[in-house]
């Protein structure tokens, strides 16, 4: 099922514009369906955004694949752990 208007990439500036005037003070980034070959690159980029403190990003859910056999053995890392 595709929801019109959501089936596209959202960049940091897109999110900033969409939230203007809404008093958003913290946000959690949730990675959805990133190409497995780009997961580490994406994780590092998002961790850096959180680390910089120049956006409302405070945390992230990255590279979770519940259907993967490895999922049960994964652990969470802070941005400092990447």
SULJO-V494454 format. One record per backbone hydrogen bond with DSSP energy under -0.5 kcal/mol. CO is the residue of the C=O (numbers start at 1). NH is the residue of the N-H. E is the energy in kcal/mol with one decimal. If there is no record, write none. Layout:
CO NH E
CO NH E
This chain:
2 4 -0.7
3 6 -2.4
3 7 -0.9
6 8 -2.1
9 11 -0.5
11 15 -2.2
12 16 -2.5
13 17 -2.4
14 18 -2.5
15 19 -1.9
17 20 -1.1
19 22 -2.3
23 25 -0.5
27 58 -2.9
27 59 -1.0
29 31 -0.5
29 61 -3.0
35 38 -2.8
35 39 -0.5
36 39 -0.7
38 42 -2.7
39 43 -2.7
40 44 -2.5
41 45 -2.2
42 46 -2.6
43 47 -2.5
44 48 -2.1
45 49 -1.8
46 50 -2.3
47 51 -2.6
48 52 -2.4
49 53 -1.1
49 54 -0.5
56 27 -2.3
59 29 -2.5
60 62 -0.6
61 31 -2.9
63 65 -0.6
65 68 -2.6
68 71 -1.2
70 73 -1.1
71 74 -1.8
78 81 -2.1
79 82 -1.3
